[in-house]
Amino acid sequence: MKATRAAWVPLLVALLVVVLWGGTPTVTKLAAREIDPLVIAFTRTLVGALAALPLVLAMRVAPPRSLRLAWPLVLSGICAFVAFPILFTYGQRHTSAMHGGLILAVLPVMTGLYAAVVERRWPISRWWLGCTIALAGEALLIGGKGHGAEQEATLFGDVLIVLSCLFASLSYVLGARLAQAGYPSLGTTLWSLIASGILLLPGIPWVLGGGLPEATPLAWGSVFFLAVITSILGYIGWYWALGAGGIARIATLQFMQPISGLVLAFFLLGERPTLVLGIATLVILAGVVIAQGRRSARSGAR
């Protein structure tokens, strides 16, 4: 009985993380309705860095001790905690949460493309087929017009989210390369977040101006959710579940992320799906599943 229960714990933790990550577009939308996207991006990373600092001290997670490991960690942080939140938050202000969640579904495909370039290997034909199908779904999603969720969606916002995915995927590959070099993924997450916070500090007077803008507790609560729950606890729970439950077994749950995003956008924002969005969802998910095959995917939306 205990063994069976223990086997379910990693699955439950991973499922919770997937649901939380799937809610990133919705939570970002809630914050961006009242707060400037640049303020959200800066605050999200700085609060996350402040939360990460006591964690690395308590867990005694040492930073990289060589330049060979330090520069990819810093670059990973810039991609994940500077470029991604700025582009994604601006994009999410100009598009629907449903669109944002579905565009994030191609993160594993983009990550695979970066990995192929870095590792200098030619992907198999199945991967290219999946990419083509997923990108066709993205084109249908971005170009489709209608009512419901499409009323808030714009080409400008969708393109910004696509660009944010390029930076996020690069950060995943850099983090994976650090793990292959022997540096723990937990250290990569926490120290890259701290490094990004330090880099953003000089811009605080310019971004905040006279101080924090007035907003409702819901908006500021959304920012803190993105900073602590999505950026830190989500990654810690995900990496623990991968290690405890097996990468191949747990990683497949990530394909549920867009589904949880659609559900949350429906109930929290009142967005309504359309026929075009439904078809695009099926096409994108089919492409991602085909491209990934039986291989595990360790990337996700922060």
N, C-alpha and C positions, 0 to 999 in steps of 0.2 A: 504493500500500500504506500509506504514512504517513498519507494523508488518511483512509483507511478506519479505521485504528487510532485516529486522533485523534477520529473521530466516535463511537467506542465508549467512549472514556474517560469522558465526561460521563455516559453511561448507566450505566456500572459504578459510578461514584461515587454517583450518585443512588440506584441500587438498594441500595448498601451503607447509605446514610443511611436509606432506607425500612425496611430490615431492623432497623437499630439503633433507630429510632423505634418500630417495631412491638414491640420487646422492652421498651419502657418499663413496661407493666403487669406483666410478668413480673419484671423487675428490681426494681421497686417492691415487689412482693409478697415477694420474697426478703428485702429489707431490713426491711419492716414486720413480718415474723414475729418479729424479735428486737429491733427498735429502735422507740421511740415515734414515731408519725407526725410529731409536731411537731418532734422532734429531727431527723428525716430532712429535713423541708422546710427548716428553718433551715440545717442543715449543707449541704444541696445548694446552696442559693443563695449562702451565704457562701463555700464553696469555689469555686464557679463565679465569684464576683466576684473572688476572689484570683487565679484563673487568667486572668480577663479583663483585669485591670489591666496586667500586662506586655505583653499582646497589643496593647492600644490604644497603649501607649507605643512598642513596637517598630514597629508599623504606622503610627504617627503619625495615628491616627484621632481627630480633634478632636471634642469634645462640641458640642452645638448652641449657637450663640452668641446666640440670641434666645429670649425667653420663649415666643413663638408655637410654637417647635419643642421647647422644653425640657419644657413641661408634658405634651404627649402622650407624650413619651419616658418620663418618670417614671411616668405612668399606665399605659403599656404594660408597664413593668417590674413595677409592683405587681400587675397582672393576671397576667402570665406567670410571674413568679418569686417571688411571695408568695402570692396567692390560689390560683392553680392548684395549686402543689405541696402546699399544706396540705390543700385539699379533696380532691385526687386521691389523696394518700397515705392519708388517713383512709378514703376510699372504697375504695381498693384493699385495705386491711386487712380490710374487711368484705364483700368480694365476690371472685369468681374473676378471674384474669388474663384468661381468655377473655371474660368479660363486659366487663371494663374495656377491652380492645382493640376490641371491637365497638362499644361506646358512643362511643369516640373516632372511629369512622368517620364520624360526622355532623359533625365539625368543619368541613369545607368548606361544608356546608349552613348551619350556624350563622353562619359567617363571611359568607356571602352575605346572610343576613338583616340582620346588623349593617351591612354595606356599603350595603344598600338604604335603611336608615334614615338613615345618615350622609349619603349622596349624594342622598337624597330622590327616589328613583326607584322605580317600581313594578315588581317582578320579572315576568318573562314567565310565562305559564301553565305552560310546561314546568317551570319552577323550582318552582312551587307543587305540581305533581303529584309531582315527585321528593321534595320535602319531606314531603308526605303519606305517600308510600310508605315513606320512610326512618323517619319517626316511628312508623309502624305497626309496622315491624320492631323498633324500640326498645321499643315497648310490649309486643310479643310476647316479646322477650328478657327484659325486666324482670319481666313478669308470669308467664312460663312457669316451671313447676316440673318437677323430674325428678331424675335422678341424674347422676353424673359431675361436670361443672363446676358444675352448679346446687347441689351440696351445700355449696359454699363461698359461693354467691351469696346476697345479702340485698337487700331493697328499699332499706334504708338506705344500703348501700354503693353501689348503682347510682345512686341519686338524687344522692349526693354527687359522683359522677363526672360526671353530667350537669351539675351546677352548676359543676364545675371547667371543663367545656368552654365554658360561657358566658363565663367570664373569659378563657380561652385565645383564643377567637374574637375577643373584643373587642381583645385585645392584637395580634392579626394585622392587624385593620383599622386600628388606630392606627399600627402599623408601616408599613402600606401607604400611609397618608396622609402619613407622614413622607417615604417614598420619592418620592411624587408631588410633595412640596414641595422635593425636591432633596437630602434628607439620605440618605446611604447606609444600606442595610439592615444592613450589617456594624456600622456605628456604633450603630444602634438596638439591635441585639442585645447588643453588649458594654457600652455605656454604661448601658442600662436594667438590665442585670444588676448592674453596679457600684452604681448608684443604689439598687437593691433591697437589696443587701448592706449598704449604709450605713444604710438605714432599719431593718433587722433587728438591727443591732449592739446597741442598747439592751436588746433582749429576750433577749440571750444568757445573762446571769446567771440569769434566771427560767426559761428553757427547759432549760439544762444543769444548773442547780443545783450539785451537788458535782463536776461534771465529765462527761466523755463516758461513756455507759453501756457496760457490757461487752457485747460481741457478737463473733461469729465473723468471721474475715477475709472470708468470703463476704458477710456483711451489710454491712460497712463498704466492701468493694469495690464493692458494688451502689450505695451512696450516692455514691461518687466517680465511678462510671460515669454516674450521672444528672447529676452536677454538671459534669463535663468533656466526656464523650463526647456525651451527649444535648443538653445546653444550649448548648455552644460549638461543638465540632467538627461536630456534626450540622448546625447552621445554616450554618456556613461552607461545608461541603461542598455543602449543598443550594442555597445561593445561587450558588455557583460553577458548579454543574451547570446551573442554570437559565440562567445567562448564557452559558455555553459551548455548551450543547447545544440551546438554544431552549426557551422557557417552555412552549409548546404541546406540544412533543415530550417533555419531561422530566416535566412535572407529572402526566401520566396515570399514572406509576409509583406515585404516592401511593395509588392505590386498592388497591395490593397490601399496604399497611401492616397492615390487620387480618388478612390471611392469614398474614403472617410472625409476627404476635402469637399467633395460634392455634397455629402450629407450635411456637413456643418454649415456650408454656405447656404443650403436650402433652409435650415432651421434658424440659424443665427442672423442671416442677412436677408432672408426672404427672396433669394435669387431662385428663378425658375428655369429648369433645363428646357432645352428645345430639341427638336428632332436632329438638327445639325450637330448640336453638342453631344447628343447621345451616340450618333454614328461616329463622330470623331473620337469619343471615348473608347469605343470598341476597337477602332482601327489602331489608335495609339497603343493601347494595352496589348493588342495582338502583336504589333510590331516589336514592342519591348520584350515580350515573352519569347518570341522567335529569336530575337537577337541574343538574348541572354542564354537561352537553352537551359542546360542543367548546371551552368556555371553560376556561382554565387555572386551577388552584387552587394557591396558594402557601402554604397553611397546613399545619401538621402537629402530632403528639403529642410534649411534651418530657418 
